[in-house]
Amino acid sequence: MESMKILIIEDERRLSDSMKDYLKGQDYLCEQAFDFKTAKMMAGTYKYDCILLDLMLPGGDGLDILNTIRNKHNGTGVIIISAKDSLDDRLMGLKTGADDYLPKPFALPELSMRIYALIRRQEFSANNVVLSNNVEINLLTKSVTVNNNPIELTRSEYELLLFLISNNNKVISKAAIAEHLSGEMADMMDNYDFIYSHIKNLKAKLSKNGAKGMIQTIYGTGYRWKEV
């Protein structure tokens, strides 16, 4: 299988090098750009599976690069990595066409998980149908069938199922699930009891139609979708 190609646009060389070294260990091919001019040239000229984009760069604004990426290669996944963690900056980046936003400082395993999930979503979107363990998700109609039987899911259950499957065989923390389902509100929560409730209901609906044991509880850590 051909390695996924990633462009790291980050002017802090030590951080950029640490990301590159870690992601190389995850079998990604990584290229680097440290300033606005170089980054804009590389993003506009070459094709990448994912671009990690810092907003604050020497010589220009990272959002201009994001516009270039969307004009040239609309299918490229873009994750903004920036210390500019205000809600306005996050929303502006997502409105301009970013797929995700990871504020600094962040853990490298979290970055890797975000990249993996993004690339999986891209693969799914090309087909408009996600199939795993006889569970089929139609991304266009947002409908789900298990063994060809339609099941009714709430919006949160649907998003949770897709998130689990897009990270199949990877353990996802409760904090990551909370952020995925609730966004900004996740930081204000005292506990993650609502996740347990969603997991319990989703498990029940899947099991009722013959898809048992797909969602595994990893005690003290989180949950995992087991693809068999």
C-alpha positions in Angstrom: 0.0 0.0 0.0 1.4 3.4 -0.9 2.2 5.7 2.0 0.1 8.7 2.6 1.8 12.0 1.8 1.6 14.9 4.4 2.8 18.5 4.1 3.7 20.1 7.5 3.4 23.9 7.3 4.9 25.1 10.6 7.5 27.8 11.2 8.7 26.4 14.6 11.3 24.0 13.3 11.6 22.0 16.5 7.9 21.3 16.5 7.8 20.6 12.8 10.7 18.2 13.1 9.1 16.4 16.0 5.8 16.0 14.0 7.8 14.8 11.0 9.7 12.2 13.0 6.6 10.9 14.8 4.5 10.6 11.7 7.3 8.9 9.7 7.1 6.3 12.5 3.4 5.9 11.5 4.4 5.2 7.9 3.5 8.7 6.5 5.7 10.5 4.0 6.3 14.0 5.3 7.4 17.2 3.6 8.0 20.5 5.4 7.5 24.2 4.8 8.6 26.9 7.2 7.4 30.1 5.7 4.4 31.5 3.9 6.0 31.8 0.4 7.4 28.2 0.4 4.2 26.8 1.9 2.0 28.5 -0.7 4.1 27.2 -3.6 4.2 23.6 -2.3 0.5 23.5 -1.4 -0.5 25.0 -4.8 1.9 22.8 -6.8 1.9 19.3 -5.3 -0.8 16.9 -4.2 -1.0 15.8 -0.6 -3.3 13.5 1.3 -3.3 15.8 4.3 -1.8 19.2 5.0 -1.1 20.4 8.6 -1.4 24.2 8.5 -0.2 26.7 11.1 -2.1 30.0 10.7 0.6 32.3 11.9 3.5 32.2 9.4 6.5 34.5 8.5 5.4 36.4 5.4 1.7 35.9 5.4 -1.6 34.4 6.7 -2.2 30.7 6.7 -5.8 31.3 5.7 -4.5 32.5 2.3 -2.8 29.2 1.9 -6.0 27.4 2.8 -7.8 29.3 0.0 -5.0 28.2 -2.4 -5.4 24.6 -1.4 -9.1 24.6 -1.9 -8.8 26.3 -5.3 -6.2 23.9 -6.5 -6.9 20.6 -4.8 -10.3 20.6 -3.2 -10.1 17.0 -2.0 -6.9 17.5 0.1 -7.5 17.2 3.8 -6.5 20.2 5.9 -6.0 20.2 9.7 -5.2 23.6 11.2 -2.6 23.5 14.0 -2.3 26.9 15.6 -1.9 28.7 18.9 -4.7 31.0 17.8 -7.3 29.1 19.8 -10.1 31.7 19.9 -13.5 30.5 18.7 -13.5 33.1 15.9 -10.2 31.8 14.5 -11.4 28.2 14.7 -14.7 29.0 12.9 -13.0 31.1 10.3 -10.6 28.3 9.5 -13.5 25.8 9.2 -15.6 28.1 7.1 -12.6 28.7 4.7 -12.5 25.0 4.2 -10.4 23.3 6.9 -11.5 19.8 7.9 -10.3 20.0 11.5 -8.6 22.3 14.0 -6.1 21.2 16.6 -4.9 23.9 19.1 -1.4 24.0 20.4 0.0 22.5 22.5 -1.2 19.0 21.5 -0.1 15.4 22.0 1.5 13.7 18.9 -0.7 10.6 19.3 -3.8 12.9 19.1 -2.4 14.5 15.9 -1.9 11.1 14.4 -5.5 10.0 15.3 -6.9 13.2 13.7 -4.9 12.5 10.5 -6.0 8.9 10.4 -9.7 9.8 10.9 -9.5 12.5 8.3 -8.0 10.2 5.6 -10.5 7.5 6.4 -13.3 10.0 6.0 -11.9 11.0 2.6 -11.8 7.3 1.5 -15.4 6.9 2.6 -16.6 10.0 0.9 -15.3 8.8 -2.5 -17.7 5.9 -2.2 -20.6 7.6 -0.3 -21.1 4.3 1.5 -19.3 3.0 4.5 -19.4 -0.8 5.1 -18.0 -2.5 8.2 -19.1 -5.8 9.9 -22.4 -5.8 7.9 -23.1 -2.3 9.1 -23.7 0.0 6.1 -23.8 3.8 6.4 -25.0 5.9 3.5 -23.2 9.3 3.8 -25.6 11.1 1.4 -28.8 10.1 3.1 -27.2 9.6 6.6 -29.0 6.3 6.9 -27.8 3.1 8.5 -28.6 -0.5 7.9 -27.4 -3.6 9.8 -27.6 -6.9 7.8 -29.8 -4.9 5.3 -32.3 -3.9 8.1 -32.6 -0.1 8.5 -32.1 1.2 12.0 -33.1 4.6 13.5 -30.3 6.5 15.1 -30.2 9.9 16.7 -27.9 12.5 15.3 -25.4 11.9 18.1 -25.6 8.1 17.7 -25.0 8.5 13.9 -22.0 10.7 14.5 -20.6 8.4 17.1 -21.0 5.3 14.9 -19.2 7.0 12.0 -16.4 8.3 14.3 -15.9 4.8 15.7 -15.8 3.1 12.3 -13.5 5.8 10.8 -11.0 4.9 13.6 -11.6 1.1 13.4 -9.4 -1.0 15.6 -8.1 2.1 17.4 -8.9 3.0 21.0 -10.6 6.4 21.2 -10.6 8.2 24.5 -13.8 9.5 26.1 -12.4 13.0 25.8 -11.9 12.7 22.1 -15.4 11.4 21.6 -16.8 14.2 23.8 -15.0 16.8 21.7 -16.2 15.2 18.4 -19.8 15.2 19.5 -20.0 18.4 21.5 -17.1 20.6 20.1 -16.5 23.7 22.3 -18.9 22.4 25.0 -16.7 19.5 25.8 -14.3 21.6 27.8 -17.1 22.7 30.1 -18.3 19.3 31.1 -17.8 17.8 34.5 -18.0 14.2 33.3 -18.6 12.1 30.2 -21.7 10.2 31.4 -23.6 11.3 28.2 -21.0 9.3 26.2 -21.8 6.1 28.1 -25.5 6.7 27.4 -24.9 7.1 23.7 -22.6 4.0 23.6 -25.2 1.9 25.5 -28.0 2.9 23.2 -26.0 2.4 20.0 -24.8 -1.0 21.2 -28.4 -2.0 21.9 -29.6 -1.0 18.4 -26.8 -2.7 16.7 -27.2 -5.9 18.7 -30.9 -6.1 18.1 -30.1 -6.5 14.4 -27.3 -9.0 14.8 -24.2 -6.8 15.1 -23.0 -7.7 18.6 -19.6 -7.1 20.1 -18.5 -4.5 17.5 -18.1 -1.7 20.1 -15.6 -2.7 22.7 -15.2 -0.9 26.1 -11.5 -0.5 27.0 -11.8 0.2 30.7 -10.2 3.3 32.0 -9.4 4.4 28.5 -12.3 4.6 26.0 -13.9 2.6 23.2 -12.9 0.8 20.1 -14.7 -0.4 17.0 -13.6 -4.0 16.3 -13.6 -4.7 12.6 -13.6 -8.4 11.9 
